[in-house]
Amino acid sequence: MKKKVSLVLVLSFLMSIMTFAQQNDNKGDRRKSFEEMKAKRVAYITEKVGLTPAESEKFWPVYNELQEKKITLNREARKEIREKMKSKETLTEADYEKLININVDIALKEAQLDKEYLEKYKKILPAEKIYKLQRADKDFIKGTFGKYGAKGVLGKDGKKDGKGPNDNKGKKDGQ
């Protein structure tokens, strides 16, 4: 009997270690994918905007600061939404109103951040490049996440499948 209990405990312990290791591997894979996506975004935006090395040196720290603030905002919103969703088995109309307001508040806060950082960009880049930045950023997000959800359309080799940011090569901006 003691051997069976010991065996069950050892197996349970091993299973929990394996589960923990797998979760950490998944986090590492997600982190790696996120870093790869960031690198592709930098390359894409740099090319589309036509950033010079001097502009890049000043621009990217400011851009990355804005992105981190947006990530934090969205992370906090997702946490709040998850808490509201978990707290009740069925949501009331008032609960849905709160969820809607959280989404609208986040959109407003992001728009305010965009406006704030636009002023910072104006100190680094001419208006034409800021416009191209706005277009390139939207095109990259749409091409990466658009129709296909979080998995995106960027292949491991960095090539697109015709539905991403590079599918407009040779066309003028806005066409």
Backbone torsions as a table, in degrees:
resi	resn	phi	psi	omega
1	MET	NA	-43.4	179.5
2	LYS	-63.6	-36.1	179.4
3	LYS	-65.3	-39.6	179.9
4	LYS	-65.3	-43.5	179.5
5	VAL	-63.8	-43.6	178.7
6	SER	-62.3	-43.3	179.4
7	LEU	-62.0	-43.7	179.2
8	VAL	-63.3	-42.2	179.3
9	LEU	-64.4	-44.2	179.6
10	VAL	-63.6	-44.4	178.7
11	LEU	-63.1	-41.9	178.0
12	SER	-61.8	-43.0	179.2
13	PHE	-62.3	-46.1	179.8
14	LEU	-63.1	-41.2	179.2
15	MET	-62.8	-41.7	-179.1
16	SER	-67.2	-37.1	176.4
17	ILE	-64.3	-43.4	179.8
18	MET	-64.2	-40.8	178.6
19	THR	-63.8	-45.3	178.7
20	PHE	-60.8	-44.5	-179.5
21	ALA	-62.8	-41.5	-180.0
22	GLN	-65.4	-41.2	178.2
23	GLN	-62.3	-41.7	178.7
24	ASN	-66.2	-37.7	176.2
25	ASP	-61.9	-42.8	179.3
26	ASN	-63.0	-40.3	177.7
27	LYS	-64.2	-40.7	178.3
28	GLY	-64.1	-41.8	177.5
29	ASP	-63.3	-43.3	179.4
30	ARG	-64.6	-41.6	179.9
31	ARG	-63.5	-43.0	178.8
32	LYS	-63.0	-44.6	178.4
33	SER	-61.8	-40.8	179.5
34	PHE	-63.5	-44.1	179.5
35	GLU	-65.5	-39.1	176.9
36	GLU	-63.7	-42.2	178.9
37	MET	-63.8	-40.2	178.2
38	LYS	-62.6	-42.9	-179.9
39	ALA	-63.6	-41.1	178.5
40	LYS	-65.5	-37.3	178.8
41	ARG	-64.7	-44.1	178.9
42	VAL	-59.8	-48.0	-179.5
43	ALA	-62.1	-45.3	-178.3
44	TYR	-62.2	-50.2	-177.8
45	ILE	-66.0	-42.8	179.1
46	THR	-57.0	-43.9	-180.0
47	GLU	-67.7	-50.3	-174.6
48	LYS	-66.4	-36.0	-178.7
49	VAL	-82.6	-26.9	-177.7
50	GLY	77.4	40.9	-178.9
51	LEU	-68.4	135.6	173.0
52	THR	-81.0	163.7	176.6
53	PRO	-57.3	-39.4	179.6
54	ALA	-65.6	-42.1	178.1
55	GLU	-66.2	-42.7	180.0
56	SER	-58.2	-42.6	-178.2
57	GLU	-59.4	-36.7	179.4
58	LYS	-86.8	-36.0	-172.8
59	PHE	-73.1	-49.6	-170.1
60	TRP	-61.1	-37.8	176.1
61	PRO	-61.9	-38.0	179.6
62	VAL	-69.2	-45.4	179.1
63	TYR	-60.1	-46.1	-179.2
64	ASN	-64.7	-35.0	176.4
65	GLU	-61.9	-45.0	177.4
66	LEU	-61.3	-45.3	-178.9
67	GLN	-61.8	-40.0	178.2
68	GLU	-63.2	-40.0	177.9
69	LYS	-64.1	-40.6	178.7
70	LYS	-66.6	-40.7	177.9
71	ILE	-60.8	-44.4	179.3
72	THR	-61.8	-45.4	177.8
73	LEU	-57.0	-48.6	-178.0
74	ASN	-67.7	-37.0	177.9
75	ARG	-62.5	-44.5	178.7
76	GLU	-63.6	-40.4	179.6
77	ALA	-65.3	-44.7	178.9
78	ARG	-61.0	-40.1	179.3
79	LYS	-62.4	-46.0	179.9
80	GLU	-63.4	-41.5	179.0
81	ILE	-64.8	-44.6	178.5
82	ARG	-59.5	-43.1	179.7
83	GLU	-61.7	-42.3	179.3
84	LYS	-67.3	-37.4	-179.8
85	MET	-70.0	-37.2	-179.0
86	LYS	-74.5	-29.5	-172.9
87	SER	-66.7	-21.8	-178.6
88	LYS	-136.0	145.9	177.0
89	GLU	-73.4	-42.0	176.6
90	THR	-123.4	138.7	-178.1
91	LEU	-95.5	144.9	178.3
92	THR	-90.7	172.7	176.2
93	GLU	-59.6	-40.0	178.6
94	ALA	-64.3	-37.5	177.3
95	ASP	-62.7	-43.9	179.0
96	TYR	-65.0	-36.4	175.9
97	GLU	-59.3	-43.0	179.2
98	LYS	-63.7	-42.2	178.6
99	LEU	-63.0	-41.8	177.7
100	ILE	-61.7	-44.3	-179.2
101	ASN	-64.7	-35.6	176.3
102	ILE	-61.0	-46.0	179.7
103	ASN	-62.7	-42.5	179.7
104	VAL	-67.1	-41.6	179.1
105	ASP	-61.1	-40.7	178.8
106	ILE	-64.3	-43.6	178.8
107	ALA	-61.0	-40.8	178.6
108	LEU	-66.6	-41.4	179.1
109	LYS	-65.5	-39.7	177.2
110	GLU	-64.8	-40.5	178.8
111	ALA	-64.3	-38.8	177.9
112	GLN	-65.6	-41.1	175.8
113	LEU	-61.9	-44.1	178.4
114	ASP	-57.8	-42.4	-180.0
115	LYS	-66.2	-42.7	178.8
116	GLU	-61.6	-44.8	-177.7
117	TYR	-76.5	-21.7	173.7
118	LEU	-58.8	-41.8	178.6
119	GLU	-63.2	-37.0	177.4
120	LYS	-69.1	-40.1	178.8
121	TYR	-62.4	-36.9	-178.9
122	LYS	-62.0	-23.8	178.3
123	LYS	-80.6	-12.0	-175.5
124	ILE	-112.6	-40.1	-171.1
125	LEU	-124.4	152.0	172.1
126	PRO	-72.1	161.4	-176.9
127	ALA	-55.8	-39.8	-179.0
128	GLU	-59.5	-42.5	-179.1
129	LYS	-72.4	-31.8	176.3
130	ILE	-65.9	-41.6	176.8
131	TYR	-61.7	-46.9	178.5
132	LYS	-61.3	-36.3	176.5
133	LEU	-60.7	-48.7	179.9
134	GLN	-58.4	-43.8	179.2
135	ARG	-65.8	-46.7	-177.7
136	ALA	-63.6	-40.7	-179.8
137	ASP	-62.2	-46.2	178.6
138	LYS	-64.8	-42.7	179.2
139	ASP	-62.4	-40.6	-179.7
140	PHE	-64.7	-46.9	-179.5
141	ILE	-63.1	-45.6	179.6
142	LYS	-62.0	-44.2	-179.1
143	GLY	-70.5	-30.3	-177.9
144	THR	-85.0	-43.8	-174.6
145	PHE	-110.0	-27.8	-175.5
146	GLY	-20.8	-110.4	-172.8
147	LYS	-68.7	-20.3	-171.3
148	TYR	-105.2	8.2	177.7
149	GLY	72.9	-160.2	-173.4
150	ALA	-65.5	-21.0	-179.6
151	LYS	-70.5	-26.5	175.8
152	GLY	70.2	-171.9	-178.3
153	VAL	-122.4	9.2	179.1
154	LEU	-82.6	123.7	177.9
155	GLY	-78.6	169.2	179.0
156	LYS	-60.8	-30.4	-179.7
157	ASP	-86.4	2.5	178.0
158	GLY	84.3	-1.1	180.0
159	LYS	-86.6	154.2	-178.8
160	LYS	-96.0	162.1	177.2
161	ASP	-102.7	25.3	178.6
162	GLY	90.5	0.8	-178.2
163	LYS	-122.3	12.2	-176.5
164	GLY	-111.5	-168.0	-176.0
165	PRO	-56.9	-29.9	-175.7
166	ASN	-90.5	5.4	-178.5
167	ASP	-77.0	-4.8	179.7
168	ASN	-105.1	17.6	-178.2
169	LYS	-56.2	134.7	178.0
170	GLY	91.0	-13.6	178.4
171	LYS	-94.3	151.6	178.4
172	LYS	-76.0	155.9	179.7
173	ASP	-56.9	130.8	176.3
174	GLY	90.5	0.9	179.7
175	GLN	-96.6	NA	NA
